[in-house]
Amino acid sequence: MSANTILLIDDEEMLRLAVARTLELEGYPVLQAPTAYAGLQLLADHAADVSVILSDVKLPDGRGLDLLPRYRALAPLAEVILMTAYGTIADGVRAMKEGAFDYLAKGDADDRLVVIVERAAEKALLRRRVADLEKKVGGQYSFAEMIGHSPALEQAKRTAQQVALTEATVLLEGPTGAGKELFAQAIHYASPRQQKPFVAVNCSAFPKDLLESELFGYRKGAFTGAMTDKKGLFEEANGGTIFLDEIGELAPEAQAKLLRALESREFTKLGDSKPTRVNVRVVAATNRNLKQEADAGHFRLDLYYRLSVVVLRIPALRDRPGDVPVLAEYFAQYFAQQMRQRPLRISPEALHALQAYAWPGNVRELRNVLERASILTPPGQPLAVADLPVEIQVAALDVPAGPAVSAPAPEAPAEPSANDPRLLRNVEKQHIQRILQECGGNKAATARVLGIAHTTLYRKIEEYGL
């Protein structure tokens, strides 16, 4: 059965056969039913294939107008065209209001019928494609797709699944690179808002004087250069979810507006005198302890309490080392598919080194390491410890203590040279240098991957002469 099938329901046999023949000549498979009951049975059995329902309004066991909701319930992606020999304007208006694609008088020329059926079939096909895309996107960001089974991650997933079904504001806490945005997307696509927009904004990516206008928009003439009205990201997310990453970077003025938007679901754009109403769910994220920031006066305490209806802690990768092998295998398979090559094999020694490392950049850093290894490791050769970044090699060093001796006392180890790669400062220097290179010299991005403040990064760059 084709996915472009027409279900024709009409008790007038001669007319039904004539319409079916016309549509079949146009290439449409046609299912026929003489009664509402038979039509509903066919629709229940072939809902996945029926794209257009062509139904008589007056049937022996029901009226097409009353049956319209049942057609829609059984085949929500199909379009319904109602036919009648005694049409009235009132019935036509009601049919369109209740979701019918069109309302036809019996006896209309075949070419008119075919044109309307074609338009309905095209619309149904488009709806199927959109539904398939939404299903694919929703699956991509589902909780089931999250890699790892550690107790800390499973607990976070269970809590997130519970809160997803509510309208509660969520605050995600965890280090940079741990997967906070992935959790935010999964919450959105598991919620009743899943078919509405998901808008993500990194609050640290905008200068503080521009972030307010990006979030809430502005009116033409609000400031120099405001040549037209601009929608803010809150308006873009209307009906859906807005994800505010690095929420601690919000300027005090923007914090005040966000508080009002959360409390009253409205805000005032720059240069506007009237409030704009929105229906948006807020999911926020931070790599700081926002409660401590609020207690210290660096963040509005009242806003913190509005954001922290549910606080969800996303575990760092170092707290779930058992997930490292699963994640490493996933990334090896992923990059093999991207690069159209055989998956990278990871030697047991290299896997041990990956598990021994603390992963300050979390899952994002592990992903970068596997991408680099997939590019640089010769085909057919397993990934060895020597192929890993030096800081991971150092973490894997396991030098057992020598046997105890009474005398003479062992010689003190030689003082390491300044360039000894085992020295902690050299490990740190090389690690920062590598992340800087991977981020293309972007210091803000490098600080986020490393999970340190911008000022700390600049101090280290100066200290190591990078």
TORTOR-852660 format. One record per residue: x, y, z of N, C-alpha, C in turn. Coordinates in steps of 0.05 Angstrom, whole numbers, padded with zeros to 5 digits, always signed. Layout:
XYZXYZXYZ...
This chain:
+00017-00024+00000+00000+00000+00000+00018+00025+00000+00011+00044-00018+00027+00068-00020+00020+00088+00003+00040+00104+00010+00035+00125+00030+00019+00148+00019+00010+00146-00006-00006+00167-00018-00034+00157-00024-00044+00139-00007-00070+00126-00011-00093+00145-00004-00114+00142-00020-00139+00157-00015-00160+00139-00003-00172+00147+00019-00195+00132+00030-00221+00146+00022-00237+00132+00006-00262+00143-00004-00286+00131+00010-00302+00147+00024-00325+00137+00040-00350+00150+00028-00367+00133+00015-00392+00143+00003-00411+00120+00000-00436+00124+00007-00455+00102+00005-00468+00099-00023-00464+00119-00041-00474+00118-00068-00454+00102-00085-00460+00077-00091-00440+00059-00103-00431+00069-00130-00449+00078-00147-00441+00086-00174-00422+00111-00173-00430+00130-00156-00413+00154-00154-00386+00146-00142-00386+00129-00122-00361+00121-00109-00342+00107-00129-00353+00089-00145-00337+00075-00164-00326+00094-00185-00342+00114-00193-00333+00133-00214-00311+00151-00203-00314+00161-00178-00293+00177-00166-00267+00161-00162-00271+00136-00152-00247+00119-00148-00232+00114-00175-00247+00109-00196-00234+00105-00222-00219+00130-00231-00231+00153-00227-00217+00178-00235-00191+00182-00220-00191+00176-00194-00167+00180-00178-00146+00159-00184-00155+00134-00190-00136+00113-00197-00122+00118-00223-00137+00131-00242-00124+00138-00267-00102+00159-00263-00104+00175-00241-00084+00195-00234-00061+00183-00218-00063+00157-00213-00040+00143-00199-00044+00140-00169-00068+00146-00159-00072+00143-00130-00085+00116-00124-00073+00101-00105-00087+00077-00095-00112+00086-00079-00134+00073-00083-00159+00081-00070-00171+00058-00053-00177+00064-00028-00193+00045-00011-00221+00055-00011-00241+00037-00013-00269+00045-00014-00284+00034+00009-00303+00050+00020-00321+00041+00041-00348+00053+00037-00370+00037+00041-00397+00048+00037-00410+00060+00061-00398+00056+00085-00409+00066+00110-00387+00079+00127-00396+00095+00147-00377+00107+00165-00362+00085+00181-00376+00064+00190-00364+00043+00205-00342+00029+00189-00348+00022+00164-00329+00009+00147-00305+00027+00142-00311+00053+00138-00289+00072+00133-00270+00075+00156-00282+00076+00181-00265+00078+00204-00248+00053+00209-00260+00030+00202-00244+00005+00204-00221+00005+00185-00226+00013+00160-00204+00014+00140-00183+00035+00149-00192+00057+00160-00173+00078+00168-00156+00068+00191-00168+00054+00210-00153+00043+00232-00131+00023+00223-00138+00008+00202-00119-00012+00192-00097+00000+00174-00103+00023+00161-00084+00034+00141-00077+00063+00147-00078+00072+00172-00073+00100+00179-00046+00110+00169-00026+00092+00169+00001+00101+00161+00003+00106+00132-00016+00095+00116-00015+00098+00087-00034+00119+00075-00055+00124+00090-00076+00143+00079-00067+00171+00082-00066+00186+00060-00058+00214+00060-00083+00233+00058-00104+00223+00044-00128+00239+00040-00153+00222+00046-00171+00233+00062-00197+00220+00067-00218+00236+00052-00232+00224+00034-00253+00237+00018-00279+00225+00027-00295+00240+00043-00318+00229+00057-00344+00244+00050-00365+00228+00045-00391+00239+00042-00400+00251+00069-00415+00273+00067-00425+00285+00092-00448+00269+00104-00466+00258+00086-00489+00244+00095-00485+00214+00090-00480+00199+00111-00476+00170+00109-00498+00156+00124-00503+00130+00118-00525+00116+00131-00521+00115+00162-00497+00114+00171-00492+00110+00200-00476+00133+00212-00478+00157+00200-00464+00180+00212-00462+00203+00192-00455+00227+00204-00451+00250+00187-00422+00257+00186-00412+00264+00162-00384+00270+00158-00373+00291+00177-00390+00312+00182-00381+00333+00200-00376+00323+00229-00394+00304+00238-00390+00293+00265-00367+00273+00265-00362+00261+00242-00341+00241+00241-00313+00253+00238-00312+00279+00231-00287+00292+00226-00266+00289+00249-00274+00293+00274-00255+00289+00296-00245+00261+00298-00261+00241+00291-00253+00213+00292-00233+00207+00270-00237+00219+00246-00218+00215+00225-00191+00227+00233-00192+00251+00245-00167+00264+00253-00153+00249+00275-00168+00237+00293-00156+00222+00315-00141+00197+00305-00153+00183+00285-00141+00159+00275-00118+00164+00256-00120+00186+00241-00098+00193+00221-00092+00223+00223-00078+00231+00243-00073+00260+00248-00057+00274+00226-00043+00258+00209-00027+00270+00188-00042+00271+00161-00065+00259+00160-00081+00258+00135-00098+00284+00133-00105+00290+00108-00123+00313+00103-00151+00302+00096-00172+00316+00105-00199+00307+00101-00214+00326+00082-00226+00315+00061-00243+00330+00043-00272+00319+00046-00291+00337+00052-00319+00328+00054-00334+00334+00029-00352+00315+00021-00369+00318-00003-00398+00318+00005-00414+00333-00009-00443+00333-00003-00459+00340-00028-00483+00330-00029-00501+00337-00051-00519+00360-00043-00519+00367-00017-00536+00388-00006-00520+00407+00011-00500+00418+00001-00482+00435+00017-00494+00461+00023-00487+00471+00047-00495+00498+00055-00469+00513+00063-00471+00539+00062-00448+00556+00070-00441+00551+00099-00461+00548+00116-00456+00543+00145-00441+00517+00149-00449+00496+00135-00435+00470+00138-00406+00472+00128-00403+00487+00106-00376+00490+00095-00358+00505+00114-00368+00527+00127-00353+00542+00146-00346+00525+00170-00365+00509+00180-00360+00492+00203-00339+00471+00197-00341+00459+00173-00321+00439+00165-00293+00450+00165-00290+00474+00153-00263+00486+00152-00253+00493+00180-00271+00503+00197-00263+00510+00224-00253+00485+00240-00266+00462+00234-00259+00438+00249-00236+00422+00236-00224+00434+00216-00199+00422+00206-00201+00408+00179-00224+00409+00165-00226+00397+00139-00209+00413+00119-00197+00399+00100-00181+00413+00080-00198+00428+00060-00221+00416+00052-00239+00430+00034-00267+00417+00036-00286+00430+00024-00314+00422+00025-00325+00423-00004-00332+00400-00016-00339+00399-00044-00369+00392-00048-00380+00402-00069-00407+00394-00077-00404+00371-00097-00420+00350-00093-00419+00327-00111-00427+00336-00139-00414+00325-00159-00420+00333-00187-00400+00353-00197-00382+00363-00180-00360+00380-00190-00345+00365-00212-00335+00380-00231-00319+00368-00253-00296+00352-00242-00289+00330-00256-00267+00313-00247-00241+00328-00244-00236+00347-00262-00210+00361-00260-00209+00378-00235-00231+00389-00226-00231+00404-00200-00226+00385-00177-00239+00362-00178-00235+00342-00156-00206+00334-00155-00194+00328-00178-00166+00319-00179-00147+00340-00168-00152+00365-00176-00135+00387-00167-00135+00389-00136-00159+00388-00125-00162+00391-00096-00149+00367-00081-00153+00343-00092-00141+00319-00080-00110+00321-00081-00100+00331-00104-00071+00334-00107-00060+00353-00086-00074+00376-00082-00065+00396-00063-00065+00384-00034-00087+00369-00028-00089+00357-00002-00067+00336+00002-00062+00320-00018-00041+00299-00016-00013+00312-00012-00008+00334-00026+00018+00348-00023+00021+00359+00006-00001+00370+00016+00001+00381+00044+00005+00358+00064-00009+00336+00060-00006+00313+00077+00023+00302+00076+00035+00301+00052+00062+00292+00049+00081+00310+00064+00077+00337+00062+00094+00356+00076+00092+00352+00106+00067+00347+00116+00064+00343+00145+00078+00318+00154+00078+00297+00137+00092+00272+00144+00122+00277+00146+00133+00293+00127+00161+00298+00127+00169+00314+00152+00153+00334+00159+00158+00350+00183+00157+00332+00208+00137+00315+00209+00134+00297+00232+00158+00278+00234+00167+00268+00211+00190+00250+00211+00215+00264+00220+00218+00290+00211+00242+00305+00219+00241+00311+00249+00217+00318+00260+00214+00324+00288+00220+00299+00305+00211+00275+00294+00216+00250+00308+00246+00244+00309+00259+00249+00286+00288+00244+00284+00304+00263+00303+00296+00289+00303+00310+00308+00320+00304+00301+00349+00279+00295+00356+00272+00288+00383+00287+00264+00393+00290+00244+00375+00305+00220+00382+00335+00226+00386+00345+00243+00370+00374+00251+00372+00380+00263+00400+00361+00278+00410+00365+00291+00436+00349+00278+00459+00343+00253+00456+00328+00239+00477+00347+00229+00499+00335+00223+00522+00351+00213+00544+00363+00186+00538+00349+00170+00521+00359+00144+00513+00385+00146+00497+00390+00169+00484+00414+00172+00468+00438+00182+00484+00434+00187+00510+00457+00196+00526+00475+00173+00532+00501+00176+00528+00520+00154+00530+00529+00152+00559+00528+00127+00570+00538+00123+00597+00517+00112+00616+00526+00096+00635+00507+00084+00654+00516+00086+00683+00533+00105+00689+00542+00108+00716+00519+00117+00734+00519+00110+00760+00497+00117+00778+00492+00147+00778+00513+00164+00777+00509+00193+00778+00494+00203+00753+00502+00192+00730+00488+00200+00705+00460+00190+00704+00455+00165+00713+00428+00154+00712+00410+00169+00731+00420+00178+00754+00404+00193+00772+00396+00220+00760+00415+00233+00747+00410+00259+00733+00389+00255+00711+00391+00233+00696+00372+00228+00675+00344+00223+00685+00342+00208+00707+00315+00203+00719+00302+00228+00729+00317+00245+00742+00306+00271+00751+00298+00288+00728+00315+00290+00707+00309+00306+00684+00284+00296+00670+00280+00270+00668+00256+00259+00655+00231+00266+00671+00233+00266+00697+00210+00274+00713+00203+00303+00709+00223+00321+00710+00217+00349+00708+00210+00358+00680+00217+00342+00659+00211+00349+00632+00181+00351+00627+00166+00335+00640+00137+00335+00636+00122+00358+00649+00137+00374+00665+00125+00396+00679+00133+00423+00665+00123+00445+00676+00131+00471+00666+00152+00484+00683+00163+00469+00702+00182+00481+00721+00207+00491+00708+00217+00514+00719+00243+00524+00710+00265+00506+00722+00286+00501+00706+00307+00483+00713+00334+00497+00713+00350+00492+00733+00377+00502+00734+00396+00479+00733+00412+00477+00712+00432+00456+00708+00459+00466+00718+00470+00451+00737+00496+00458+00748+00516+00437+00740+00540+00444+00733+00561+00425+00726+00583+00439+00711+00606+00425+00709+00630+00438+00697+00626+00441+00667+00641+00458+00655+00640+00462+00626+00647+00436+00611+00631+00430+00591+00636+00407+00574+00624+00381+00585+00608+00383+00607+00596+00359+00618+00571+00350+00604+00559+00367+00588+00535+00359+00573+00510+00373+00582+00512+00398+00593+00488+00412+00603+00469+00419+00580+00480+00427+00557+00462+00434+00535+00447+00409+00525+00461+00386+00525+00448+00361+00516+00425+00354+00535+00428+00359+00561+00406+00354+00580+00383+00374+00574+00390+00399+00569+00370+00419+00563+00353+00411+00539+00367+00402+00518+00353+00393+00493+00335+00369+00499+00345+00350+00514+00330+00326+00521+00305+00334+00537+00307+00352+00556+00284+00361+00571+00263+00374+00553+00273+00390+00534+00254+00403+00516+00239+00383+00499+00254+00364+00487+00241+00345+00468+00226+00323+00482+00228+00321+00509+00211+00303+00524+00187+00317+00536+00184+00343+00531+00163+00359+00543+00140+00364+00524+00118+00374+00534+00095+00380+00516+00102+00403+00496+00125+00417+00500+00133+00438+00482+00150+00429+00459+00153+00403+00456+00173+00391+00438+00169+00401+00409+00145+00408+00400+00141+00417+00373+00145+00447+00369+00151+00460+00391+00157+00489+00390+00187+00494+00390+00196+00519+00386+00225+00523+00384+00241+00517+00409+00265+00508+00405+00286+00507+00426+00307+00526+00418+00311+00547+00434+00331+00568+00428+00352+00568+00450+00377+00565+00441+00400+00564+00460+00416+00590+00457+00424+00601+00479+00441+00625+00479+00462+00623+00501+00487+00628+00493+00509+00628+00512+00512+00657+00522+00506+00661+00547+00506+00689+00558+00534+00701+00559+00554+00684+00559+00582+00694+00559+00592+00701+00532+00577+00695+00511+00586+00699+00483+00580+00728+00474+00564+00743+00489+00557+00770+00481+00568+00790+00500+00577+00813+00490+00584+00835+00509+00559+00841+00527+00564+00848+00552+00542+00851+00570+00523+00873+00562+00532+00893+00548+00515+00915+00539+00497+00907+00515+00504+00885+00502+00488+00876+00479+00470+00853+00486+00476+00839+00507+00461+00815+00513+00431+00820+00518+00425+00843+00532+00398+00849+00538+00381+00853+00513+00392+00867+00493+00378+00871+00468+00375+00845+00452+00395+00827+00454+00393+00801+00441+00371+00784+00453+00369+00785+00479+00349+00768+00493+00320+00779+00489+00317+00806+00491+00290+00817+00493+00283+00834+00468+00302+00840+00451+00296+00855+00427+00295+00885+00431+00289+00900+00410+00287+00929+00412+00270+00940+00390+00262+00965+00394+00246+00979+00374+00265+00997+00357+00256+01002+00333+00271+01020+00315+00276+01047+00328+00301+01056+00327+00308+01081+00339+00315+01080+00369+00315+01056+00381+00320+01053+00409+00348+01063+00416+00367+01060+00397+00394+01069+00401+00407+01073+00373+00430+01085+00372+00443+01090+00347+00449+01063+00333+00439+01061+00308+00443+01036+00293+00419+01018+00293+00399+01024+00310+00374+01008+00310+00356+01018+00288+00361+01008+00263+00347+01017+00240+00320+01004+00236+00316+00981+00248+00290+00967+00246+00283+00954+00273+00258+00946+00276+00251+00931+00300+00265+00904+00299+00272+00894+00322+00286+00868+00324+00272+00851+00345+00265+00826+00337+00255+00807+00356+00278+00797+00374+00272+00794+00399+00292+00782+00417+00290+00751+00417+00309+00738+00430+00309+00709+00430+00286+00698+00446+00276+00713+00466+00252+00704+00481+00228+00703+00462+00225+00722+00445+00202+00721+00426+00206+00698+00406+00231+00693+00397+00236+00671+00379+00229+00644+00391+00232+00642+00418+00226+00617+00432+00197+00615+00442+00180+00634+00434+00153+00634+00445+00139+00608+00440+00128+00597+00462+00114+00571+00461+00133+00548+00466+00159+00553+00465+00179+00532+00469+00196+00536+00493+00222+00530+00489+00241+00531+00511+00265+00549+00504+00274+00565+00522+00299+00580+00518+00320+00569+00538+00343+00563+00528+00365+00553+00544+00386+00575+00548+00389+00583+00572+00408+00605+00579+00433+00593+00592+00453+00588+00575+00478+00577+00585+00495+00599+00597+00511+00592+00617+00528+00612+00631+00511+00635+00642+00490+00628+00655+00470+00648+00665+00483+00667+00684+00505+00659+00697+00518+00677+00716+00531+00701+00704+00533+00702+00677+00545+00724+00662+00525+00747+00657+00500+00743+00664+00480+00764+00658+00486+00789+00674+00484+00812+00660+00487+00838+00674+00463+00843+00692+00467+00860+00712+00444+00865+00731+00419+00874+00718+00421+00891+00697+00397+00901+00683+00382+00878+00670+00397+00860+00657+00385+00837+00643+00373+00818+00664+00386+00816+00687+00376+00798+00708+00348+00808+00717+00345+00834+00720+00319+00846+00728+00297+00840+00708+00304+00842+00682+00284+00837+00661+00277+00807+00660+00297+00790+00664+00292+00761+00664+00274+00754+00687+00279+00766+00710+00262+00760+00734+00233+00767+00728+00229+00790+00715+00201+00798+00709+00189+00779+00688+00205+00771+00668+00195+00752+00648+00187+00726+00661+00202+00717+00681+00195+00692+00695+00170+00695+00712+00167+00718+00725+00145+00722+00743+00119+00729+00729+00120+00745+00708+00096+00755+00695+00093+00747+00666+00114+00733+00655+00114+00725+00627+00112+00749+00608+00124+00771+00616+00125+00794+00598+00150+00810+00604+00158+00826+00584+00181+00843+00587+00177+00867+00568+00193+00887+00572+00192+00911+00555+00217+00913+00538+00214+00915+00512+00237+00917+00494+00250+00944+00497+00275+00946+00490+00289+00972+00490+00274+00990+00471+00268+01014+00480+00255+01034+00463+00225+01030+00460+00213+01011+00475+00185+01007+00473+00171+01016+00499+00146+01023+00496+00131+01033+00520+00111+01012+00529+00106+00991+00512+00087+00971+00519+00101+00944+00524+00091+00928+00543+00104+00903+00549+00097+00882+00527+00115+00863+00523+00111+00841+00504+00107+00816+00520+00085+00801+00514+00079+00777+00529+00090+00753+00514+00101+00734+00529+00112+00709+00518+00105+00686+00536+00105+00662+00524+00101+00637+00539+00125+00620+00534+00145+00622+00551+00171+00609+00547+00179+00595+00572+00189+00570+00568+00201+00556+00591+00231+00562+00591+00241+00567+00615+00270+00574+00618+00284+00550+00630+00306+00542+00616+00325+00523+00628+00352+00538+00628+00363+00541+00651+00388+00556+00654+00411+00537+00662+00435+00546+00657+00459+00529+00664+00481+00546+00673+00498+00535+00691+00521+00550+00701+00543+00530+00709+00568+00538+00706+00590+00522+00717+00600+00532+00744+00585+00551+00754+00592+00562+00781+00573+00552+00802+00578+00558+00827+00559+00554+00848+00543+00580+00850+00519+00580+00837+00504+00604+00834+00493+00614+00861+00488+00595+00879+00478+00603+00906+00500+00619+00920+00525+00610+00919+00546+00625+00931+00550+00652+00918+00547+00653+00891+00549+00678+00876+00527+00698+00886+00503+00687+00890+00481+00704+00899+00486+00714+00928+00495+00696+00945+00501+00703+00973+00523+00724+00975+00541+00723+00955+00563+00743+00955+00555+00769+00942+00531+00771+00932+00521+00795+00919+00528+00798+00890+00538+00777+00877+00545+00778+00849+00523+00769+00830+00501+00760+00842+00478+00751+00826+00453+00756+00843+00431+00764+00830+00406+00770+00845+00396+00745+00859+00392+00747+00886+00383+00724+00901+00354+00717+00893+00337+00737+00888+00309+00731+00881+00308+00717+00854+00326+00724+00835+00327+00710+00809+00337+00682+00813+00357+00678+00830+00367+00651+00835+00344+00633+00844+00328+00642+00863+00306+00626+00873+00285+00620+00851+00281+00639+00832+00263+00634+00811+00274+00613+00791+00300+00614+00787+00313+00595+00768+00316+00568+00780+00319+00565+00806+00326+00540+00818+00302+00525+00829+00280+00526+00815+00257+00510+00823+00265+00480+00825+00280+00472+00804+00292+00445+00804+00322+00449+00796+00340+00441+00814+00368+00442+00809+00378+00414+00802+00391+00412+00778+00400+00386+00768+00430+00387+00765+00444+00370+00779+00473+00369+00778+00482+00350+00757+00496+00359+00737+00507+00343+00716+00535+00334+00724+00540+00308+00727+00566+00299+00737+00589+00304+00718+00612+00310+00729+00636+00313+00713+00645+00285+00704+00660+00284+00682+00669+00258+00672+00688+00244+00692+00703+00260+00707+00721+00247+00727+00705+00233+00749+00680+00240+00752+00663+00226+00772+00649+00202+00761+00653+00196+00736+00642+00172+00724+00661+00158+00704+00685+00150+00715+00705+00139+00698+00696+00114+00683+00676+00099+00695+00666+00076+00681+00653+00081+00655+00645+00107+00650+00632+00114+00624+00653+00121+00603+00678+00124+00611+00699+00132+00591+00701+00112+00568+00703+00086+00574+00706+00067+00551+00682+00067+00532+00658+00070+00543+00634+00071+00526+00634+00096+00509+00641+00119+00521+00642+00144+00506+00664+00143+00485+00687+00132+00492+00710+00130+00473+00702+00113+00449+00689+00091+00454+00680+00074+00432+00659+00088+00414+00641+00102+00427+00621+00117+00412+00634+00138+00394+00653+00154+00405+00666+00174+00389+00683+00162+00367+00696+00139+00372+00711+00125+00351+00693+00117+00328+00670+00107+00334+00651+00099+00313+00640+00123+00299+00634+00144+00314+00623+00169+00302+00642+00181+00282+00667+00185+00290+00687+00197+00272+00694+00179+00249+00692+00153+00253+00697+00135+00230+00675+00139+00209+00651+00143+00218+00629+00148+00199+00632+00175+00185+00640+00195+00201+00644+00222+00189+00666+00222+00169+00688+00207+00174+00711+00207+00157+00711+00184+00137+00690+00168+00138+00687+00146+00119+00712+00127+00120+00718+00118+00144+00740+00100+00147+00733+00080+00169+00750+00060+00172+00745+00040+00192+00748+00052+00220+00732+00042+00240+00733+00054+00267+00761+00050+00279+00770+00070+00294+00795+00069+00308+00793+00048+00330+00814+00031+00331+00816+00011+00352+00833+00024+00375+00825+00020+00399+00838+00031+00422+00851+00008+00438+00878+00010+00441+00892-00011+00456+00884-00011+00485+00886-00034+00499+00879-00035+00528+00894-00015+00544+00920-00011+00537+00937+00008+00551+00927+00036+00548+00920+00043+00523+00909+00070+00518+00883+00074+00532+00866+00053+00533+00840+00055+00547+00845+00060+00577+00865+00046+00588+00872+00050+00616+00880+00079+00621+00896+00090+00602+00905+00117+00605+00882+00137+00604+00863+00132+00586+00840+00149+00584+00823+00149+00610+00821+00125+00622+00806+00124+00647+00821+00136+00671+00848+00136+00669+00864+00147+00691+00864+00177+00691+00858+00189+00669+00860+00219+00666+00836+00232+00679+00839+00256+00689+00818+00270+00704+00798+00285+00687+00805+00290+00661+00787+00303+00642+00776+00330+00652+00793+00350+00655+00784+00376+00664+00765+00389+00643+00767+00381+00618+00748+00391+00597+00724+00373+00593+00722+00351+00609+00699+00333+00609+00694+00320+00582+00669+00314+00576+00663+00298+00552+00672+00312+00527+00671+00339+00527+00680+00354+00504+00709+00349+00499+00726+00348+00520+00754+00343+00516+00759+00315+00506+00745+00295+00517+00748+00267+00507+00741+00266+00478+00720+00280+00470+00712+00280+00441+00734+00291+00424+00747+00313+00433+00769+00325+00418+00792+00306+00415+00799+00291+00437+00821+00272+00437+00815+00250+00417+00791+00239+00416+00784+00217+00398+00783+00227+00369+00775+00252+00365+00774+00263+00338+00803+00265+00327+00821+00276+00344+00849+00279+00336+00861+00252+00331+00856+00232+00348+00867+00206+00345+00856+00192+00319+00831+00197+00313+00819+00185+00289+00832+00196+00264+00841+00221+00265+00854+00234+00242+00883+00226+00239+00898+00224+00262+00927+00221+00261+00937+00192+00263+00920+00174+00274+00929+00146+00277+00929+00132+00250+00952+00120+00241+00952+00106+00215+00931+00085+00213+00919+00081+00189+00898+00061+00185+00908+00033+00194+00891+00019+00208+00897-00008+00217+00914-00010+00242+00924+00012+00251+00941+00013+00275+00925+00021+00299+00926+00006+00321+00910+00013+00345+00922+00038+00358+00905+00052+00371+00913+00076+00386+00930+00067+00410+00954+00077+00412+00972+00070+00434+00975+00093+00453+00986+00087+00477+00989+00108+00497+01007+00131+00486+01027+00124+00471+01046+00144+00460+01032+00163+00440+01009+00155+00430+00994+00172+00411+00976+00192+00425+00973+00189+00451+00956+00207+00467+00970+00232+00475+00956+00254+00480+00968+00278+00490+00985+00272+00515+01006+00287+00519+01025+00281+00540+01013+00282+00568+00993+00299+00573+00981+00300+00599+00966+00275+00606+00955+00261+00585+00941+00236+00590+00962+00214+00595+00984+00215+00581+01005+00196+00585+01016+00197+00614+01020+00222+00623+01031+00226+00650+01011+00215+00671+00985+00219+00666+00965+00209+00685+00965+00179+00688+00974+00166+00666+00974+00136+00666+00999+00124+00678+01019+00141+00684+01044+00130+00695+01039+00116+00722+01048+00092+00724+01043+00077+00749+01070+00064+00756+01086+00079+00772+01113+00069+00779+01111+00056+00806+01114+00029+00808+01112+00015+00834+01135+00021+00852+01130+00022+00877+01152+00027+00896+01171+00004+00897+01198+00010+00900+01218-00011+00901+01218-00026+00928+01232-00049+00929+01232-00064+00955+01246-00049+00977+01237-00053+01001+01248-00039+01024+01277-00049+01029+01295-00032+01036+01323-00039+01042+01331-00025+01068+01349-00038+01083+01357-00027+01109+01380-00008+01107+01400-00015+01091+01424+00002+01088+01439-00007+01063+01453+00009+01050+01454+00038+01055+01428+00051+01046+01425+00075+01055+01401+00090+01047+01402+00095+01017+01379+00093+01003+01379+00098+00975+01386+00126+00968+01398+00129+00945+01405+00156+00936+01380+00172+00930+01381+00197+00935+01359+00214+00928+01357+00216+00898+01333+00216+00887+01330+00218+00858+01342+00244+00848+01352+00242+00824+01364+00266+00812+01343+00287+00808+01352+00311+00811+01333+00334+00807+01325+00335+00778+01298+00335+00773+01289+00335+00745+01298+00361+00731+01302+00358+00705+01309+00382+00689+01284+00399+00685+01289+00424+00678+01267+00443+00675+01248+00435+00653+01258+00419+00633+01241+00410+00611+01229+00383+00614+01233+00371+00638+01223+00344+00643+01192+00344+00639+01182+00327+00620+01153+00328+00615+01136+00319+00638+01149+00306+00659+01133+00297+00682+01127+00319+00701+01142+00341+00699+01137+00363+00717+01108+00373+00713+01094+00378+00735+01066+00387+00734+01062+00412+00717+01081+00432+00721+01078+00457+00706+01081+00452+00676+01098+00433+00668+01102+00428+00639+01077+00413+00628+01066+00395+00644+01041+00382+00636+01019+00402+00631+01017+00421+00651+00996+00441+00649+01001+00459+00625+01026+00467+00620+01032+00484+00598+01025+00471+00571+01033+00446+00568+01027+00432+00543+00997+00428+00539+00983+00423+00561+00954+00419+00559+00940+00445+00550+00948+00467+00562+00936+00493+00555+00943+00500+00526+00968+00495+00518+00977+00500+00491+00960+00484+00471+00955+00459+00477+00940+00442+00458+00911+00451+00456+00899+00458+00478+00871+00467+00477+00869+00493+00463+00888+00511+00467+00889+00536+00452+00890+00531+00422+00906+00512+00413+00908+00506+00385+00882+00494+00374+00870+00476+00390+00845+00464+00381+00822+00484+00379+00824+00505+00395+00803+00526+00395+00811+00549+00376+00832+00545+00360+00839+00565+00340+00849+00591+00353+00860+00589+00377+00870+00614+00390+00848+00629+00405+00823+00620+00404+00801+00634+00417+00803+00630+00447+00810+00651+00461+00816+00648+00490+00790+00643+00506+00768+00655+00498+00743+00651+00512+00735+00621+00510+00737+00610+00486+00730+00582+00482+00749+00564+00497+00775+00571+00497+00795+00555+00511+00789+00555+00541+00782+00578+00553+00775+00579+00581+00751+00561+00588+00731+00561+00570+00708+00544+00574+00715+00515+00574+00731+00506+00554+00739+00478+00553+00755+00470+00577+00773+00487+00586+00790+00481+00609+00775+00483+00636+00752+00497+00635+00736+00501+00660+00749+00520+00679+00762+00541+00668+00775+00561+00686+00766+00588+00678+00770+00608+00695+00762+00635+00689+00780+00647+00668+00770+00667+00654+00786+00681+00633+00811+00692+00645+00809+00704+00669+00832+00717+00681+00853+00696+00688+00845+00673+00697+00864+00651+00703+00879+00643+00677+00864+00640+00655+00876+00633+00630+00897+00653+00621+00890+00679+00622+00909+00700+00614+00934+00699+00632+00930+00694+00657+00953+00692+00675+00972+00669+00668+00960+00646+00661+00975+00623+00653+00990+00627+00627+00976+00640+00608+00989+00646+00582+01014+00663+00586+01011+00683+00603+01033+00701+00609+01056+00686+00624+01048+00669+00643+01067+00654+00659+01083+00635+00642+01070+00621+00623+01084+00602+00606+01094+00612+00580+01089+00638+00575+01099+00650+00550+01086+00639+00525+01060+00633+00527+01046+00621+00504+01036+00642+00485
